[in-house]
Amino acid sequence: MVRFLTPFSLAVVLLTLAIGAAAAFSINDYPKPKKLVSIYHPRVQQWLKEIDLTGAPDIALGPVDPTNCTIRPTPAPEENTTEPLLDFLKAHNLKATFFVMGSNAIQFPEVLRREVAEGHHLASHTWSHHALTTLTNEEIVAEMKWTEQAIYDITGIRPKYMRAPYGDIDARVRFVLRKLGLIPVGWEDDFDTKDWNNQMSDAEVVTTFTGALDKYVAGNKTRGFYCLEHDMTDVVVNRAYKLVPLGWERNIQYATVAQCQNDSHPYQDTAMMSLSQGVALTSTWLALAAAAVVTFAAVLM
């Protein structure tokens, strides 16, 4: 997830990562990709013993799973579409927050390692991309903990931020996430780029996002925004090449979610990750700390 940050007092912030040796990694040690994971697995049962869910809001499970909607993000492919996006970000010296689906992470571990090595920020996007309000508390724990475990085994870091699939979240889901040490990240509807919508042409996607940016620039800019993008197909990644420059053309710059939040410890294992700040962050920068974050969601989302 990359953030657009308005240019006032922008501090150049570099991510420096000190990763310990990651645990031995084998795809066979994890649940089946893109499938809802069982809460009866011994690992899940152990995690549940370690988490006190007492006091969770008594909210009925959501009746509709957005995965059944007609228009939805294309499922992540069986091929790597994130590498070209990483090449693009590297060429322009941009850092992003990648919201990682655990079931995709285990299929493309080398991509996660590259993201970390090149200074990007990793966050969680569940194991199977089910709508969280349709899952039980225990199923949410299983989804998040398996994703955390996969990211840790591959990179040696544990995510602190997460994005709920479809933005589907309520007080009960937030309660469970808080118990897991996770901070949910949302976005404003105007800044869902709709890059995932295969019923829109590239021109329509660009026009829609251009309108949202122009509206923002014409406003008072007292606060920023998170912006949603994906990388699940070649078509979607190619749209990023058209959308990202729209920010530059309006003097909007980019940063990660952690930078937006002025979070110098963007992972749960804080000793393993720090932000190296070459310039002191001013109060003006902090006031704009939520500027515009582009969420790249695809193969690893």
Phi and psi in degrees as GROMACS dihedral restraints (atoms count N, CA, C in turn):
[ dihedral_restraints ]
;  ai    aj    ak    al  type     phi  dphi    fc
    3     4     5     6     1   -94.2    20    10
    4     5     6     7     1   149.1    20    10
    6     7     8     9     1  -113.7    20    10
    7     8     9    10     1   137.2    20    10
    9    10    11    12     1   -82.5    20    10
   10    11    12    13     1   127.3    20    10
   12    13    14    15     1  -123.2    20    10
   13    14    15    16     1   128.3    20    10
   15    16    17    18     1   -63.3    20    10
   16    17    18    19     1   152.0    20    10
   18    19    20    21     1   -74.5    20    10
   19    20    21    22     1    -8.6    20    10
   21    22    23    24     1   -64.2    20    10
   22    23    24    25     1   123.1    20    10
   24    25    26    27     1    49.4    20    10
   25    26    27    28     1    40.7    20    10
   27    28    29    30     1   -70.2    20    10
   28    29    30    31     1   124.2    20    10
   30    31    32    33     1   -92.2    20    10
   31    32    33    34     1   134.9    20    10
   33    34    35    36     1   -77.6    20    10
   34    35    36    37     1   113.8    20    10
   36    37    38    39     1  -117.3    20    10
   37    38    39    40     1   123.1    20    10
   39    40    41    42     1  -107.1    20    10
   40    41    42    43     1   137.5    20    10
   42    43    44    45     1   -86.1    20    10
   43    44    45    46     1   125.5    20    10
   45    46    47    48     1  -120.7    20    10
   46    47    48    49     1   127.9    20    10
   48    49    50    51     1  -119.0    20    10
   49    50    51    52     1   129.1    20    10
   51    52    53    54     1  -110.4    20    10
   52    53    54    55     1    96.7    20    10
   54    55    56    57     1   -99.1    20    10
   55    56    57    58     1   129.7    20    10
   57    58    59    60     1   -74.8    20    10
   58    59    60    61     1   172.7    20    10
   60    61    62    63     1   -62.9    20    10
   61    62    63    64     1   123.1    20    10
   63    64    65    66     1   -70.1    20    10
   64    65    66    67     1   152.3    20    10
   66    67    68    69     1   -64.8    20    10
   67    68    69    70     1   158.0    20    10
   69    70    71    72     1   -57.1    20    10
   70    71    72    73     1   135.7    20    10
   72    73    74    75     1  -118.3    20    10
   73    74    75    76     1   130.9    20    10
   75    76    77    78     1  -144.3    20    10
   76    77    78    79     1   129.3    20    10
   78    79    80    81     1   -61.8    20    10
   79    80    81    82     1   -23.4    20    10
   81    82    83    84     1   -72.0    20    10
   82    83    84    85     1   -10.0    20    10
   84    85    86    87     1   -86.6    20    10
   85    86    87    88     1     2.6    20    10
   87    88    89    90     1  -123.2    20    10
   88    89    90    91     1   164.1    20    10
   90    91    92    93     1   -63.3    20    10
   91    92    93    94     1   169.4    20    10
   93    94    95    96     1   -64.3    20    10
   94    95    96    97     1   138.0    20    10
   96    97    98    99     1   -60.5    20    10
   97    98    99   100     1   142.2    20    10
   99   100   101   102     1    62.7    20    10
  100   101   102   103     1    16.4    20    10
  102   103   104   105     1  -113.0    20    10
  103   104   105   106     1   142.3    20    10
  105   106   107   108     1   -60.2    20    10
  106   107   108   109     1   129.0    20    10
  108   109   110   111     1   -85.9    20    10
  109   110   111   112     1   148.5    20    10
  111   112   113   114     1   -75.9    20    10
  112   113   114   115     1   140.5    20    10
  114   115   116   117     1   -82.9    20    10
  115   116   117   118     1    -4.9    20    10
  117   118   119   120     1   -95.4    20    10
  118   119   120   121     1    -0.3    20    10
  120   121   122   123     1   -62.7    20    10
  121   122   123   124     1   140.1    20    10
  123   124   125   126     1   -54.1    20    10
  124   125   126   127     1   -36.9    20    10
  126   127   128   129     1   -64.4    20    10
  127   128   129   130     1   -42.5    20    10
  129   130   131   132     1   -66.4    20    10
  130   131   132   133     1   -41.5    20    10
  132   133   134   135     1   -60.5    20    10
  133   134   135   136     1   -37.8    20    10
  135   136   137   138     1   -67.6    20    10
  136   137   138   139     1   -43.0    20    10
  138   139   140   141     1   -60.8    20    10
  139   140   141   142     1   -40.6    20    10
  141   142   143   144     1   -64.9    20    10
  142   143   144   145     1   -32.6    20    10
  144   145   146   147     1   -67.4    20    10
  145   146   147   148     1   -26.1    20    10
  147   148   149   150     1   -89.1    20    10
  148   149   150   151     1    -6.2    20    10
  150   151   152   153     1  -120.2    20    10
  151   152   153   154     1   128.1    20    10
  153   154   155   156     1   -94.5    20    10
  154   155   156   157     1   106.6    20    10
  156   157   158   159     1   -96.0    20    10
  157   158   159   160     1    10.6    20    10
  159   160   161   162     1   -59.2    20    10
  160   161   162   163     1   132.8    20    10
  162   163   164   165     1    93.2    20    10
  163   164   165   166     1     4.1    20    10
  165   166   167   168     1   -61.3    20    10
  166   167   168   169     1   137.2    20    10
  168   169   170   171     1   -54.3    20    10
  169   170   171   172     1   137.9    20    10
  171   172   173   174     1   -88.3    20    10
  172   173   174   175     1    82.9    20    10
  174   175   176   177     1  -117.0    20    10
  175   176   177   178     1   130.6    20    10
  177   178   179   180     1   -61.5    20    10
  178   179   180   181     1   148.9    20    10
  180   181   182   183     1   -64.9    20    10
  181   182   183   184     1   144.5    20    10
  183   184   185   186     1   -60.5    20    10
  184   185   186   187     1   138.4    20    10
  186   187   188   189     1   -80.6    20    10
  187   188   189   190     1   -17.9    20    10
  189   190   191   192     1  -123.5    20    10
  190   191   192   193     1   130.8    20    10
  192   193   194   195     1   -96.7    20    10
  193   194   195   196     1   118.1    20    10
  195   196   197   198     1   -56.3    20    10
  196   197   198   199     1   -16.7    20    10
  198   199   200   201     1   -65.2    20    10
  199   200   201   202     1   -16.0    20    10
  201   202   203   204     1   -92.6    20    10
  202   203   204   205     1     0.9    20    10
  204   205   206   207     1   -71.0    20    10
  205   206   207   208     1   155.9    20    10
  207   208   209   210     1   -68.6    20    10
  208   209   210   211     1   -45.6    20    10
  210   211   212   213     1  -101.2    20    10
  211   212   213   214     1   118.1    20    10
  213   214   215   216     1  -154.8    20    10
  214   215   216   217     1   163.1    20    10
  216   217   218   219     1   -59.3    20    10
  217   218   219   220     1   138.1    20    10
  219   220   221   222     1   -63.0    20    10
  220   221   222   223     1   134.7    20    10
  222   223   224   225     1   -57.3    20    10
  223   224   225   226     1   147.8    20    10
  225   226   227   228     1   -58.0    20    10
  226   227   228   229     1   138.1    20    10
  228   229   230   231     1   -79.3    20    10
  229   230   231   232     1   173.7    20    10
  231   232   233   234     1   -92.2    20    10
  232   233   234   235     1    25.2    20    10
  234   235   236   237     1  -138.4    20    10
  235   236   237   238     1   161.4    20    10
  237   238   239   240     1   -88.4    20    10
  238   239   240   241     1   112.7    20    10
  240   241   242   243     1  -107.0    20    10
  241   242   243   244     1    -0.1    20    10
  243   244   245   246     1   -83.2    20    10
  244   245   246   247     1   -30.4    20    10
  246   247   248   249     1   -56.0    20    10
  247   248   249   250     1   -47.1    20    10
  249   250   251   252     1   -60.7    20    10
  250   251   252   253     1   -35.5    20    10
  252   253   254   255     1   -65.5    20    10
  253   254   255   256     1   -40.9    20    10
  255   256   257   258     1   -62.6    20    10
  256   257   258   259     1   -38.1    20    10
  258   259   260   261     1   -60.6    20    10
  259   260   261   262     1   -42.5    20    10
  261   262   263   264     1   -63.8    20    10
  262   263   264   265     1   -46.5    20    10
  264   265   266   267     1   -62.7    20    10
  265   266   267   268     1   -41.2    20    10
  267   268   269   270     1   -64.7    20    10
  268   269   270   271     1   -41.3    20    10
  270   271   272   273     1   -61.9    20    10
  271   272   273   274     1   -29.2    20    10
  273   274   275   276     1  -107.2    20    10
  274   275   276   277     1    11.3    20    10
  276   277   278   279     1    53.5    20    10
  277   278   279   280     1    47.6    20    10
  279   280   281   282     1  -107.9    20    10
  280   281   282   283     1   144.1    20    10
  282   283   284   285     1  -114.0    20    10
  283   284   285   286     1   141.6    20    10
  285   286   287   288     1  -129.3    20    10
  286   287   288   289     1   160.3    20    10
  288   289   290   291     1  -100.5    20    10
  289   290   291   292     1   120.9    20    10
  291   292   293   294     1  -101.1    20    10
  292   293   294   295     1   118.1    20    10
  294   295   296   297     1   -87.6    20    10
  295   296   297   298     1   111.8    20    10
  297   298   299   300     1  -100.1    20    10
  298   299   300   301     1   126.8    20    10
  300   301   302   303     1   -79.4    20    10
  301   302   303   304     1   127.8    20    10
  303   304   305   306     1   -58.4    20    10
  304   305   306   307     1   -40.0    20    10
  306   307   308   309     1   -69.2    20    10
  307   308   309   310     1   -22.9    20    10
  309   310   311   312     1   -84.2    20    10
  310   311   312   313     1   -33.4    20    10
  312   313   314   315     1   -58.8    20    10
  313   314   315   316     1   -43.2    20    10
  315   316   317   318     1   -70.7    20    10
  316   317   318   319     1   -19.1    20    10
  318   319   320   321     1   -86.6    20    10
  319   320   321   322     1   -22.0    20    10
  321   322   323   324     1  -132.9    20    10
  322   323   324   325     1    56.9    20    10
  324   325   326   327     1   -61.0    20    10
  325   326   327   328     1   -32.1    20    10
  327   328   329   330     1   -66.5    20    10
  328   329   330   331     1   -27.5    20    10
  330   331   332   333     1   -71.4    20    10
  331   332   333   334     1   -42.0    20    10
  333   334   335   336     1   -59.1    20    10
  334   335   336   337     1   -44.1    20    10
  336   337   338   339     1   -64.3    20    10
  337   338   339   340     1   -37.7    20    10
  339   340   341   342     1   -66.3    20    10
  340   341   342   343     1   -41.9    20    10
  342   343   344   345     1   -58.1    20    10
  343   344   345   346     1   -44.9    20    10
  345   346   347   348     1   -66.4    20    10
  346   347   348   349     1   -44.7    20    10
  348   349   350   351     1   -61.2    20    10
  349   350   351   352     1   -30.3    20    10
  351   352   353   354     1   -96.2    20    10
  352   353   354   355     1    12.1    20    10
  354   355   356   357     1    86.7    20    10
  355   356   357   358     1    16.0    20    10
  357   358   359   360     1   -83.8    20    10
  358   359   360   361     1   166.5    20    10
  360   361   362   363     1  -106.9    20    10
  361   362   363   364     1   127.8    20    10
  363   364   365   366     1  -100.1    20    10
  364   365   366   367     1   139.4    20    10
  366   367   368   369     1  -140.3    20    10
  367   368   369   370     1   173.4    20    10
  369   370   371   372     1   -99.3    20    10
  370   371   372   373     1   148.2    20    10
  372   373   374   375     1  -136.7    20    10
  373   374   375   376     1    31.3    20    10
  375   376   377   378     1    72.8    20    10
  376   377   378   379     1   174.5    20    10
  378   379   380   381     1   -84.1    20    10
  379   380   381   382     1   -46.6    20    10
  381   382   383   384     1  -120.2    20    10
  382   383   384   385     1     1.8    20    10
  384   385   386   387     1    68.4    20    10
  385   386   387   388     1    30.3    20    10
  387   388   389   390     1   -81.1    20    10
  388   389   390   391     1   152.4    20    10
  390   391   392   393     1   -66.9    20    10
  391   392   393   394     1   123.5    20    10
  393   394   395   396     1   -69.3    20    10
  394   395   396   397     1   -28.8    20    10
  396   397   398   399     1   -71.4    20    10
  397   398   399   400     1   -11.1    20    10
  399   400   401   402     1   -93.1    20    10
  400   401   402   403     1    -3.1    20    10
  402   403   404   405     1  -104.0    20    10
  403   404   405   406     1   153.9    20    10
  405   406   407   408     1   -72.6    20    10
  406   407   408   409     1   165.8    20    10
  408   409   410   411     1   -56.1    20    10
  409   410   411   412     1   -42.4    20    10
  411   412   413   414     1   -66.8    20    10
  412   413   414   415     1   -37.3    20    10
  414   415   416   417     1   -67.2    20    10
  415   416   417   418     1   -36.9    20    10
  417   418   419   420     1   -62.4    20    10
  418   419   420   421     1   -44.4    20    10
  420   421   422   423     1   -57.7    20    10
  421   422   423   424     1   -46.6    20    10
  423   424   425   426     1   -61.0    20    10
  424   425   426   427     1   -44.0    20    10
  426   427   428   429     1   -60.4    20    10
  427   428   429   430     1   -46.4    20    10
  429   430   431   432     1   -76.4    20    10
  430   431   432   433     1   -39.7    20    10
  432   433   434   435     1   -71.9    20    10
  433   434   435   436     1   -37.0    20    10
  435   436   437   438     1   -65.1    20    10
  436   437   438   439     1   -38.0    20    10
  438   439   440   441     1   -66.0    20    10
  439   440   441   442     1   -44.3    20    10
  441   442   443   444     1   -58.1    20    10
  442   443   444   445     1   -44.5    20    10
  444   445   446   447     1   -63.2    20    10
  445   446   447   448     1   -42.7    20    10
  447   448   449   450     1   -62.6    20    10
  448   449   450   451     1   -46.5    20    10
  450   451   452   453     1   -62.8    20    10
  451   452   453   454     1   -40.3    20    10
  453   454   455   456     1   -66.2    20    10
  454   455   456   457     1   -44.8    20    10
  456   457   458   459     1   -64.3    20    10
  457   458   459   460     1   -30.8    20    10
  459   460   461   462     1   -84.7    20    10
  460   461   462   463     1   -38.4    20    10
  462   463   464   465     1  -119.4    20    10
  463   464   465   466     1   -18.3    20    10
  465   466   467   468     1    85.6    20    10
  466   467   468   469     1    11.9    20    10
  468   469   470   471     1  -126.5    20    10
  469   470   471   472     1   153.6    20    10
  471   472   473   474     1  -115.9    20    10
  472   473   474   475     1   125.0    20    10
  474   475   476   477     1   -64.5    20    10
  475   476   477   478     1   148.4    20    10
  477   478   479   480     1  -112.2    20    10
  478   479   480   481     1   -26.1    20    10
  480   481   482   483     1  -109.3    20    10
  481   482   483   484     1   154.0    20    10
  483   484   485   486     1  -146.7    20    10
  484   485   486   487     1   158.2    20    10
  486   487   488   489     1  -124.7    20    10
  487   488   489   490     1   127.4    20    10
  489   490   491   492     1   -75.2    20    10
  490   491   492   493     1   131.7    20    10
  492   493   494   495     1   -52.6    20    10
  493   494   495   496     1   133.0    20    10
  495   496   497   498     1    65.1    20    10
  496   497   498   499     1     8.0    20    10
  498   499   500   501     1    68.0    20    10
  499   500   501   502     1    20.3    20    10
  501   502   503   504     1   -83.2    20    10
  502   503   504   505     1   104.9    20    10
  504   505   506   507     1  -154.6    20    10
  505   506   507   508     1   148.2    20    10
  507   508   509   510     1  -143.8    20    10
  508   509   510   511     1  -173.0    20    10
  510   511   512   513     1   -63.3    20    10
  511   512   513   514     1   -36.1    20    10
  513   514   515   516     1   -65.8    20    10
  514   515   516   517     1   -45.5    20    10
  516   517   518   519     1   -63.1    20    10
  517   518   519   520     1   -42.7    20    10
  519   520   521   522     1   -60.8    20    10
  520   521   522   523     1   -38.6    20    10
  522   523   524   525     1   -59.7    20    10
  523   524   525   526     1   -48.5    20    10
  525   526   527   528     1   -64.3    20    10
  526   527   528   529     1   -42.6    20    10
  528   529   530   531     1   -61.8    20    10
  529   530   531   532     1   -41.2    20    10
  531   532   533   534     1   -62.1    20    10
  532   533   534   535     1   -39.4    20    10
  534   535   536   537     1   -63.1    20    10
  535   536   537   538     1   -26.5    20    10
  537   538   539   540     1   -90.2    20    10
  538   539   540   541     1     2.1    20    10
  540   541   542   543     1    76.9    20    10
  541   542   543   544     1    22.3    20    10
  543   544   545   546     1  -107.3    20    10
  544   545   546   547     1   142.5    20    10
  546   547   548   549     1  -109.2    20    10
  547   548   549   550     1   116.0    20    10
  549   550   551   552     1   -74.7    20    10
  550   551   552   553     1   142.4    20    10
  552   553   554   555     1  -118.5    20    10
  553   554   555   556     1   129.0    20    10
  555   556   557   558     1  -114.9    20    10
  556   557   558   559     1  -168.7    20    10
  558   559   560   561     1  -154.7    20    10
  559   560   561   562     1   160.6    20    10
  561   562   563   564     1   -87.6    20    10
  562   563   564   565     1   143.0    20    10
  564   565   566   567     1   -57.4    20    10
  565   566   567   568     1   -35.9    20    10
  567   568   569   570     1   -59.1    20    10
  568   569   570   571     1   -25.5    20    10
  570   571   572   573     1  -109.1    20    10
  571   572   573   574     1    19.9    20    10
  573   574   575   576     1   -82.2    20    10
  574   575   576   577     1   110.2    20    10
  576   577   578   579     1   -66.6    20    10
  577   578   579   580     1   -11.3    20    10
  579   580   581   582     1    61.4    20    10
  580   581   582   583     1    21.7    20    10
  582   583   584   585     1   -62.2    20    10
  583   584   585   586     1   -23.2    20    10
  585   586   587   588     1   -78.5    20    10
  586   587   588   589     1   -15.1    20    10
  588   589   590   591     1   -79.0    20    10
  589   590   591   592     1   104.2    20    10
  591   592   593   594     1   -78.7    20    10
  592   593   594   595     1     1.9    20    10
  594   595   596   597     1   -95.8    20    10
  595   596   597   598     1     0.1    20    10
  597   598   599   600     1  -109.0    20    10
  598   599   600   601     1   142.3    20    10
  600   601   602   603     1   -77.4    20    10
  601   602   603   604     1   164.9    20    10
  603   604   605   606     1   -56.9    20    10
  604   605   606   607     1   -41.6    20    10
  606   607   608   609     1   -63.3    20    10
  607   608   609   610     1   -39.5    20    10
  609   610   611   612     1   -66.9    20    10
  610   611   612   613     1   -39.9    20    10
  612   613   614   615     1   -62.7    20    10
  613   614   615   616     1   -45.6    20    10
  615   616   617   618     1   -64.0    20    10
  616   617   618   619     1   -43.4    20    10
  618   619   620   621     1   -62.9    20    10
  619   620   621   622     1   -42.4    20    10
  621   622   623   624     1   -63.4    20    10
  622   623   624   625     1   -45.0    20    10
  624   625   626   627     1   -71.3    20    10
  625   626   627   628     1   -36.5    20    10
  627   628   629   630     1   -58.5    20    10
  628   629   630   631     1   -42.8    20    10
  630   631   632   633     1   -62.3    20    10
  631   632   633   634     1   -41.0    20    10
  633   634   635   636     1   -65.2    20    10
  634   635   636   637     1   -42.3    20    10
  636   637   638   639     1   -66.7    20    10
  637   638   639   640     1   -42.6    20    10
  639   640   641   642     1   -62.6    20    10
  640   641   642   643     1   -38.7    20    10
  642   643   644   645     1   -63.6    20    10
  643   644   645   646     1   -40.9    20    10
  645   646   647   648     1   -65.3    20    10
  646   647   648   649     1   -47.3    20    10
  648   649   650   651     1   -62.7    20    10
  649   650   651   652     1   -34.2    20    10
  651   652   653   654     1   -75.5    20    10
  652   653   654   655     1   -13.9    20    10
  654   655   656   657     1   -83.6    20    10
  655   656   657   658     1  -167.6    20    10
  657   658   659   660     1   -86.2    20    10
  658   659   660   661     1    -9.8    20    10
  660   661   662   663     1    54.4    20    10
  661   662   663   664     1    36.4    20    10
  663   664   665   666     1   -77.5    20    10
  664   665   666   667     1   -14.8    20    10
  666   667   668   669     1  -143.7    20    10
  667   668   669   670     1   159.2    20    10
  669   670   671   672     1   -98.8    20    10
  670   671   672   673     1  -158.0    20    10
  672   673   674   675     1  -157.4    20    10
  673   674   675   676     1   153.0    20    10
  675   676   677   678     1   -95.4    20    10
  676   677   678   679     1   142.2    20    10
  678   679   680   681     1  -126.3    20    10
  679   680   681   682     1   134.3    20    10
  681   682   683   684     1   -98.2    20    10
  682   683   684   685     1   123.7    20    10
  684   685   686   687     1  -136.1    20    10
  685   686   687   688     1   164.2    20    10
  687   688   689   690     1  -131.2    20    10
  688   689   690   691     1   173.6    20    10
  690   691   692   693     1  -143.8    20    10
  691   692   693   694     1    38.2    20    10
  693   694   695   696     1   -82.6    20    10
  694   695   696   697     1   -19.2    20    10
  696   697   698   699     1  -140.3    20    10
  697   698   699   700     1   165.2    20    10
  699   700   701   702     1   -60.8    20    10
  700   701   702   703     1   -38.4    20    10
  702   703   704   705     1   -61.2    20    10
  703   704   705   706     1   -44.8    20    10
  705   706   707   708     1   -66.8    20    10
  706   707   708   709     1   -42.3    20    10
  708   709   710   711     1   -62.9    20    10
  709   710   711   712     1   -41.1    20    10
  711   712   713   714     1   -62.5    20    10
  712   713   714   715     1   -29.9    20    10
  714   715   716   717     1   -68.1    20    10
  715   716   717   718     1   -32.5    20    10
  717   718   719   720     1   -60.4    20    10
  718   719   720   721     1   -36.4    20    10
  720   721   722   723     1   -63.3    20    10
  721   722   723   724     1   -25.7    20    10
  723   724   725   726     1   -90.0    20    10
  724   725   726   727     1   -32.3    20    10
  726   727   728   729     1   -80.5    20    10
  727   728   729   730     1   -42.5    20    10
  729   730   731   732     1   -58.1    20    10
  730   731   732   733     1   -44.4    20    10
  732   733   734   735     1   -61.8    20    10
  733   734   735   736     1   -21.6    20    10
  735   736   737   738     1   -60.5    20    10
  736   737   738   739     1   -32.1    20    10
  738   739   740   741     1   -69.4    20    10
  739   740   741   742     1   -44.9    20    10
  741   742   743   744     1   -58.6    20    10
  742   743   744   745     1   -41.0    20    10
  744   745   746   747     1   -62.6    20    10
  745   746   747   748     1   -18.8    20    10
  747   748   749   750     1  -113.0    20    10
  748   749   750   751     1    22.3    20    10
  750   751   752   753     1    57.8    20    10
  751   752   753   754     1    32.6    20    10
  753   754   755   756     1  -100.9    20    10
  754   755   756   757     1   133.7    20    10
  756   757   758   759     1  -113.7    20    10
  757   758   759   760     1   175.0    20    10
  759   760   761   762     1  -119.3    20    10
  760   761   762   763     1   150.4    20    10
  762   763   764   765     1  -158.8    20    10
  763   764   765   766     1   174.9    20    10
  765   766   767   768     1   -87.7    20    10
  766   767   768   769     1   169.4    20    10
  768   769   770   771     1   -60.1    20    10
  769   770   771   772     1   -43.2    20    10
  771   772   773   774     1   -60.6    20    10
  772   773   774   775     1   -39.7    20    10
  774   775   776   777     1   -66.8    20    10
  775   776   777   778     1   -38.6    20    10
  777   778   779   780     1   -59.2    20    10
  778   779   780   781     1   -36.1    20    10
  780   781   782   783     1   -91.4    20    10
  781   782   783   784     1     4.3    20    10
  783   784   785   786     1    54.8    20    10
  784   785   786   787     1    40.4    20    10
  786   787   788   789     1   -99.7    20    10
  787   788   789   790     1   109.0    20    10
  789   790   791   792     1   -82.2    20    10
  790   791   792   793     1    -4.4    20    10
  792   793   794   795     1  -131.8    20    10
  793   794   795   796     1    76.6    20    10
  795   796   797   798     1   -80.5    20    10
  796   797   798   799     1     8.7    20    10
  798   799   800   801     1  -126.7    20    10
  799   800   801   802     1   159.8    20    10
  801   802   803   804     1   -67.6    20    10
  802   803   804   805     1   -33.0    20    10
  804   805   806   807     1   -87.9    20    10
  805   806   807   808     1    82.8    20    10
  807   808   809   810     1   -63.0    20    10
  808   809   810   811     1   -25.9    20    10
  810   811   812   813     1   -69.5    20    10
  811   812   813   814     1   -16.6    20    10
  813   814   815   816     1   -93.7    20    10
  814   815   816   817     1   -10.2    20    10
  816   817   818   819     1  -144.4    20    10
  817   818   819   820     1   130.6    20    10
  819   820   821   822     1  -143.2    20    10
  820   821   822   823     1   160.0    20    10
  822   823   824   825     1  -100.5    20    10
  823   824   825   826     1   124.4    20    10
  825   826   827   828     1   -90.6    20    10
  826   827   828   829     1   112.2    20    10
  828   829   830   831     1  -104.6    20    10
  829   830   831   832     1   115.5    20    10
  831   832   833   834     1   -79.4    20    10
  832   833   834   835     1   -18.9    20    10
  834   835   836   837     1  -134.1    20    10
  835   836   837   838     1   140.4    20    10
  837   838   839   840     1   -64.5    20    10
  838   839   840   841     1   137.5    20    10
  840   841   842   843     1   -81.0    20    10
  841   842   843   844     1   128.6    20    10
  843   844   845   846     1   -88.9    20    10
  844   845   846   847     1   167.2    20    10
  846   847   848   849     1   -63.7    20    10
  847   848   849   850     1   -29.8    20    10
  849   850   851   852     1   -63.8    20    10
  850   851   852   853     1   -43.8    20    10
  852   853   854   855     1   -62.0    20    10
  853   854   855   856     1   -42.0    20    10
  855   856   857   858     1   -66.1    20    10
  856   857   858   859     1   -35.2    20    10
  858   859   860   861     1   -65.2    20    10
  859   860   861   862     1   -24.8    20    10
  861   862   863   864     1  -102.7    20    10
  862   863   864   865     1    16.3    20    10
  864   865   866   867     1   -60.8    20    10
  865   866   867   868     1   -16.3    20    10
  867   868   869   870     1   -99.9    20    10
  868   869   870   871     1    16.7    20    10
  870   871   872   873     1   -34.7    20    10
  871   872   873   874     1  -127.9    20    10
  873   874   875   876     1  -115.2    20    10
  874   875   876   877     1   115.5    20    10
  876   877   878   879     1  -105.1    20    10
  877   878   879   880     1   128.8    20    10
  879   880   881   882     1   -94.5    20    10
  880   881   882   883     1   118.6    20    10
  882   883   884   885     1   -89.9    20    10
  883   884   885   886     1   109.5    20    10
  885   886   887   888     1   -88.0    20    10
  886   887   888   889     1   113.0    20    10
  888   889   890   891     1  -109.6    20    10
  889   890   891   892     1    -8.9    20    10
  891   892   893   894     1   -71.4    20    10
  892   893   894   895     1  -106.9    20    10
  894   895   896   897     1   -49.2    20    10
  895   896   897   898     1   -36.0    20    10
  897   898   899   900     1  -108.1    20    10
  898   899   900   901     1    18.5    20    10
